[in-house]
């Protein structure tokens, strides 16, 4: 066995054996998981109210659309503006919990699209109705950067709020 290993190492060293070609299917899976991880980080950081981490999930400018929940029109804003608005809005909420699933992700080079179902629960013990449930879906567009995948489009599609 040792002799076989030495022959293989020697053949590799002099170039007789070519390394296997990269498998594009593996690369596609790695990208898909990295995109989902970037989205999961957004929700995890939001639940922790870790606003610096929230900002890090976004690109420099974000086409941000919460119109199904609050009206108005989609707008291009900064990660700082998103984090500041969420910090203010979630300030009186003692606990936030997001749950997501049914991810559909497509990667095309250095861009990706993703959608998922999502629920958010807000707990406010100071209110008579201390739990509020937000149920809907999310649509994302992400770009690959030197710092990983970043969200540059975010849309929440509200189904109902209870």
ChimeraX commands (.cxc) that place a marker at each C-alpha (Angstrom):
marker #1 position 0.00,0.00,0.00 radius 0.5
marker #1 position 2.79,2.37,0.90 radius 0.5
marker #1 position 4.50,1.65,-2.43 radius 0.5
marker #1 position 1.28,2.40,-4.36 radius 0.5
marker #1 position 0.90,5.69,-2.51 radius 0.5
marker #1 position 4.49,6.64,-3.33 radius 0.5
marker #1 position 3.92,5.88,-7.04 radius 0.5
marker #1 position 0.77,8.04,-7.10 radius 0.5
marker #1 position 2.51,10.91,-5.31 radius 0.5
marker #1 position 5.45,10.63,-7.70 radius 0.5
marker #1 position 3.15,10.61,-10.75 radius 0.5
marker #1 position 1.34,13.69,-9.47 radius 0.5
marker #1 position 4.64,15.43,-8.82 radius 0.5
marker #1 position 5.85,14.97,-12.39 radius 0.5
marker #1 position 2.48,15.70,-13.96 radius 0.5
marker #1 position 1.58,12.23,-15.22 radius 0.5
marker #1 position -1.80,12.27,-13.50 radius 0.5
marker #1 position -4.16,15.16,-14.18 radius 0.5
marker #1 position -6.32,16.42,-11.32 radius 0.5
marker #1 position -10.02,15.97,-11.79 radius 0.5
marker #1 position -11.83,18.80,-13.56 radius 0.5
marker #1 position -13.97,21.02,-11.32 radius 0.5
marker #1 position -17.53,19.78,-11.07 radius 0.5
marker #1 position -19.92,22.62,-11.96 radius 0.5
marker #1 position -22.69,20.84,-10.06 radius 0.5
marker #1 position -20.69,21.13,-6.85 radius 0.5
marker #1 position -19.98,24.81,-7.54 radius 0.5
marker #1 position -23.72,25.39,-8.12 radius 0.5
marker #1 position -24.59,23.71,-4.81 radius 0.5
marker #1 position -21.96,25.75,-2.95 radius 0.5
marker #1 position -23.39,28.97,-4.43 radius 0.5
marker #1 position -26.97,27.96,-3.60 radius 0.5
marker #1 position -26.09,27.23,0.03 radius 0.5
marker #1 position -24.13,30.49,0.31 radius 0.5
marker #1 position -27.13,32.46,-1.00 radius 0.5
marker #1 position -29.46,30.77,1.49 radius 0.5
marker #1 position -26.94,31.39,4.28 radius 0.5
marker #1 position -26.88,35.11,3.41 radius 0.5
marker #1 position -30.68,35.28,3.65 radius 0.5
marker #1 position -30.73,33.27,6.88 radius 0.5
marker #1 position -28.18,35.66,8.37 radius 0.5
marker #1 position -30.54,38.57,7.68 radius 0.5
marker #1 position -33.35,36.92,9.64 radius 0.5
marker #1 position -31.11,35.65,12.45 radius 0.5
marker #1 position -29.50,39.06,12.90 radius 0.5
marker #1 position -32.91,40.77,12.86 radius 0.5
marker #1 position -34.21,38.42,15.56 radius 0.5
marker #1 position -31.17,39.26,17.69 radius 0.5
marker #1 position -31.55,42.97,16.92 radius 0.5
marker #1 position -27.92,42.87,15.82 radius 0.5
marker #1 position -28.19,45.88,13.53 radius 0.5
marker #1 position -24.55,45.90,12.42 radius 0.5
marker #1 position -24.98,42.30,11.26 radius 0.5
marker #1 position -28.23,43.22,9.50 radius 0.5
marker #1 position -26.41,45.98,7.59 radius 0.5
marker #1 position -23.71,43.51,6.50 radius 0.5
marker #1 position -26.26,41.32,4.69 radius 0.5
marker #1 position -27.14,44.10,2.24 radius 0.5
marker #1 position -25.39,45.60,-0.78 radius 0.5
marker #1 position -24.54,49.32,-0.78 radius 0.5
marker #1 position -27.97,50.19,-2.22 radius 0.5
marker #1 position -31.10,48.09,-1.84 radius 0.5
marker #1 position -34.35,48.20,-3.79 radius 0.5
marker #1 position -36.55,47.78,-0.71 radius 0.5
marker #1 position -40.23,46.88,-0.98 radius 0.5
marker #1 position -42.51,46.49,2.02 radius 0.5
marker #1 position -45.49,48.02,0.19 radius 0.5
marker #1 position -47.71,44.97,0.74 radius 0.5
marker #1 position -47.51,45.72,4.45 radius 0.5
marker #1 position -47.19,49.50,4.72 radius 0.5
marker #1 position -48.26,50.89,1.34 radius 0.5
marker #1 position -46.27,53.47,-0.57 radius 0.5
marker #1 position -43.78,52.57,-3.27 radius 0.5
marker #1 position -40.58,50.52,-3.37 radius 0.5
marker #1 position -37.51,52.66,-2.75 radius 0.5
marker #1 position -33.78,52.45,-3.12 radius 0.5
marker #1 position -32.21,52.86,0.31 radius 0.5
marker #1 position -29.03,52.07,2.21 radius 0.5
marker #1 position -28.41,49.25,4.65 radius 0.5
marker #1 position -28.06,51.88,7.38 radius 0.5
marker #1 position -31.55,53.22,6.63 radius 0.5
marker #1 position -33.01,49.71,6.78 radius 0.5
marker #1 position -31.29,48.92,10.08 radius 0.5
marker #1 position -32.33,52.27,11.58 radius 0.5
marker #1 position -35.98,51.79,10.56 radius 0.5
marker #1 position -36.08,48.25,11.90 radius 0.5
marker #1 position -34.33,49.27,15.14 radius 0.5
marker #1 position -36.97,51.94,15.68 radius 0.5
marker #1 position -39.92,49.75,14.67 radius 0.5
marker #1 position -38.78,46.74,16.65 radius 0.5
marker #1 position -37.58,48.77,19.65 radius 0.5
marker #1 position -40.72,48.16,21.74 radius 0.5
marker #1 position -40.90,44.49,20.68 radius 0.5
marker #1 position -39.37,42.31,23.39 radius 0.5
marker #1 position -38.74,39.33,21.11 radius 0.5
marker #1 position -38.78,38.77,17.37 radius 0.5
marker #1 position -38.76,35.36,15.72 radius 0.5
marker #1 position -38.56,34.68,11.97 radius 0.5
marker #1 position -39.15,31.25,10.49 radius 0.5
marker #1 position -38.49,30.67,6.79 radius 0.5
marker #1 position -38.71,27.76,4.40 radius 0.5
marker #1 position -39.58,26.52,0.92 radius 0.5
marker #1 position -36.55,28.27,-0.55 radius 0.5
marker #1 position -36.31,28.50,-4.33 radius 0.5
marker #1 position -32.89,29.76,-5.40 radius 0.5
marker #1 position -31.40,30.37,-8.81 radius 0.5
marker #1 position -27.79,31.39,-9.38 radius 0.5
marker #1 position -26.57,32.90,-12.64 radius 0.5
marker #1 position -22.89,33.78,-12.41 radius 0.5
marker #1 position -22.50,36.60,-9.92 radius 0.5
marker #1 position -26.23,37.22,-9.39 radius 0.5
marker #1 position -28.91,35.17,-7.71 radius 0.5
marker #1 position -32.65,35.24,-7.15 radius 0.5
marker #1 position -34.33,33.65,-4.18 radius 0.5
marker #1 position -37.79,33.36,-2.73 radius 0.5
marker #1 position -39.10,31.77,0.44 radius 0.5
marker #1 position -42.10,31.61,2.69 radius 0.5
marker #1 position -41.74,33.40,5.99 radius 0.5
marker #1 position -43.44,34.12,9.26 radius 0.5
marker #1 position -42.42,36.63,11.88 radius 0.5
marker #1 position -43.72,36.68,15.42 radius 0.5
marker #1 position -43.45,39.82,17.52 radius 0.5
marker #1 position -43.85,39.52,21.30 radius 0.5
marker #1 position -44.89,42.57,23.31 radius 0.5
marker #1 position -45.78,41.62,26.89 radius 0.5
marker #1 position -46.88,45.22,27.59 radius 0.5
marker #1 position -49.77,44.96,25.11 radius 0.5
marker #1 position -53.16,43.30,25.68 radius 0.5
marker #1 position -52.63,41.35,22.45 radius 0.5
marker #1 position -49.01,40.48,23.08 radius 0.5
marker #1 position -48.32,38.38,19.96 radius 0.5
marker #1 position -48.51,39.59,16.37 radius 0.5
marker #1 position -47.96,37.21,13.46 radius 0.5
marker #1 position -46.80,38.36,10.04 radius 0.5
marker #1 position -47.20,35.70,7.34 radius 0.5
marker #1 position -46.14,35.95,3.72 radius 0.5
marker #1 position -43.29,35.37,1.33 radius 0.5
marker #1 position -40.06,37.10,0.40 radius 0.5
marker #1 position -38.36,37.76,-2.92 radius 0.5
marker #1 position -34.65,38.56,-3.03 radius 0.5
marker #1 position -32.00,39.43,-5.56 radius 0.5
marker #1 position -28.39,39.06,-4.49 radius 0.5
marker #1 position -25.00,39.92,-5.94 radius 0.5
marker #1 position -21.70,38.18,-5.33 radius 0.5
marker #1 position -19.11,40.49,-3.76 radius 0.5
marker #1 position -15.62,40.00,-2.34 radius 0.5
marker #1 position -17.37,39.76,1.05 radius 0.5
marker #1 position -19.87,37.11,-0.05 radius 0.5
marker #1 position -23.44,37.30,-1.31 radius 0.5
marker #1 position -25.26,40.57,-0.56 radius 0.5
marker #1 position -28.96,41.37,-0.90 radius 0.5
marker #1 position -29.62,44.22,-3.33 radius 0.5
marker #1 position -33.38,43.69,-3.72 radius 0.5
marker #1 position -35.78,42.80,-0.91 radius 0.5
marker #1 position -39.55,42.42,-1.16 radius 0.5
marker #1 position -42.00,41.17,1.45 radius 0.5
marker #1 position -45.33,39.90,0.12 radius 0.5
marker #1 position -47.78,39.95,3.02 radius 0.5
marker #1 position -50.49,37.28,3.09 radius 0.5
marker #1 position -51.95,38.28,6.43 radius 0.5
marker #1 position -51.17,39.83,9.78 radius 0.5
marker #1 position -52.84,38.49,12.89 radius 0.5
marker link #1:1,2 radius 0.2
marker link #1:2,3 radius 0.2
marker link #1:3,4 radius 0.2
marker link #1:4,5 radius 0.2
marker link #1:5,6 radius 0.2
marker link #1:6,7 radius 0.2
marker link #1:7,8 radius 0.2
marker link #1:8,9 radius 0.2
marker link #1:9,10 radius 0.2
marker link #1:10,11 radius 0.2
marker link #1:11,12 radius 0.2
marker link #1:12,13 radius 0.2
marker link #1:13,14 radius 0.2
marker link #1:14,15 radius 0.2
marker link #1:15,16 radius 0.2
marker link #1:16,17 radius 0.2
marker link #1:17,18 radius 0.2
marker link #1:18,19 radius 0.2
marker link #1:19,20 radius 0.2
marker link #1:20,21 radius 0.2
marker link #1:21,22 radius 0.2
marker link #1:22,23 radius 0.2
marker link #1:23,24 radius 0.2
marker link #1:24,25 radius 0.2
marker link #1:25,26 radius 0.2
marker link #1:26,27 radius 0.2
marker link #1:27,28 radius 0.2
marker link #1:28,29 radius 0.2
marker link #1:29,30 radius 0.2
marker link #1:30,31 radius 0.2
marker link #1:31,32 radius 0.2
marker link #1:32,33 radius 0.2
marker link #1:33,34 radius 0.2
marker link #1:34,35 radius 0.2
marker link #1:35,36 radius 0.2
marker link #1:36,37 radius 0.2
marker link #1:37,38 radius 0.2
marker link #1:38,39 radius 0.2
marker link #1:39,40 radius 0.2
marker link #1:40,41 radius 0.2
marker link #1:41,42 radius 0.2
marker link #1:42,43 radius 0.2
marker link #1:43,44 radius 0.2
marker link #1:44,45 radius 0.2
marker link #1:45,46 radius 0.2
marker link #1:46,47 radius 0.2
marker link #1:47,48 radius 0.2
marker link #1:48,49 radius 0.2
marker link #1:49,50 radius 0.2
marker link #1:50,51 radius 0.2
marker link #1:51,52 radius 0.2
marker link #1:52,53 radius 0.2
marker link #1:53,54 radius 0.2
marker link #1:54,55 radius 0.2
marker link #1:55,56 radius 0.2
marker link #1:56,57 radius 0.2
marker link #1:57,58 radius 0.2
marker link #1:58,59 radius 0.2
marker link #1:59,60 radius 0.2
marker link #1:60,61 radius 0.2
marker link #1:61,62 radius 0.2
marker link #1:62,63 radius 0.2
marker link #1:63,64 radius 0.2
marker link #1:64,65 radius 0.2
marker link #1:65,66 radius 0.2
marker link #1:66,67 radius 0.2
marker link #1:67,68 radius 0.2
marker link #1:68,69 radius 0.2
marker link #1:69,70 radius 0.2
marker link #1:70,71 radius 0.2
marker link #1:71,72 radius 0.2
marker link #1:72,73 radius 0.2
marker link #1:73,74 radius 0.2
marker link #1:74,75 radius 0.2
marker link #1:75,76 radius 0.2
marker link #1:76,77 radius 0.2
marker link #1:77,78 radius 0.2
marker link #1:78,79 radius 0.2
marker link #1:79,80 radius 0.2
marker link #1:80,81 radius 0.2
marker link #1:81,82 radius 0.2
marker link #1:82,83 radius 0.2
marker link #1:83,84 radius 0.2
marker link #1:84,85 radius 0.2
marker link #1:85,86 radius 0.2
marker link #1:86,87 radius 0.2
marker link #1:87,88 radius 0.2
marker link #1:88,89 radius 0.2
marker link #1:89,90 radius 0.2
marker link #1:90,91 radius 0.2
marker link #1:91,92 radius 0.2
marker link #1:92,93 radius 0.2
marker link #1:93,94 radius 0.2
marker link #1:94,95 radius 0.2
marker link #1:95,96 radius 0.2
marker link #1:96,97 radius 0.2
marker link #1:97,98 radius 0.2
marker link #1:98,99 radius 0.2
marker link #1:99,100 radius 0.2
marker link #1:100,101 radius 0.2
marker link #1:101,102 radius 0.2
marker link #1:102,103 radius 0.2
marker link #1:103,104 radius 0.2
marker link #1:104,105 radius 0.2
marker link #1:105,106 radius 0.2
marker link #1:106,107 radius 0.2
marker link #1:107,108 radius 0.2
marker link #1:108,109 radius 0.2
marker link #1:109,110 radius 0.2
marker link #1:110,111 radius 0.2
marker link #1:111,112 radius 0.2
marker link #1:112,113 radius 0.2
marker link #1:113,114 radius 0.2
marker link #1:114,115 radius 0.2
marker link #1:115,116 radius 0.2
marker link #1:116,117 radius 0.2
marker link #1:117,118 radius 0.2
marker link #1:118,119 radius 0.2
marker link #1:119,120 radius 0.2
marker link #1:120,121 radius 0.2
marker link #1:121,122 radius 0.2
marker link #1:122,123 radius 0.2
marker link #1:123,124 radius 0.2
marker link #1:124,125 radius 0.2
marker link #1:125,126 radius 0.2
marker link #1:126,127 radius 0.2
marker link #1:127,128 radius 0.2
marker link #1:128,129 radius 0.2
marker link #1:129,130 radius 0.2
marker link #1:130,131 radius 0.2
marker link #1:131,132 radius 0.2
marker link #1:132,133 radius 0.2
marker link #1:133,134 radius 0.2
marker link #1:134,135 radius 0.2
marker link #1:135,136 radius 0.2
marker link #1:136,137 radius 0.2
marker link #1:137,138 radius 0.2
marker link #1:138,139 radius 0.2
marker link #1:139,140 radius 0.2
marker link #1:140,141 radius 0.2
marker link #1:141,142 radius 0.2
marker link #1:142,143 radius 0.2
marker link #1:143,144 radius 0.2
marker link #1:144,145 radius 0.2
marker link #1:145,146 radius 0.2
marker link #1:146,147 radius 0.2
marker link #1:147,148 radius 0.2
marker link #1:148,149 radius 0.2
marker link #1:149,150 radius 0.2
marker link #1:150,151 radius 0.2
marker link #1:151,152 radius 0.2
marker link #1:152,153 radius 0.2
marker link #1:153,154 radius 0.2
marker link #1:154,155 radius 0.2
marker link #1:155,156 radius 0.2
marker link #1:156,157 radius 0.2
marker link #1:157,158 radius 0.2
marker link #1:158,159 radius 0.2
marker link #1:159,160 radius 0.2
marker link #1:160,161 radius 0.2
marker link #1:161,162 radius 0.2
view
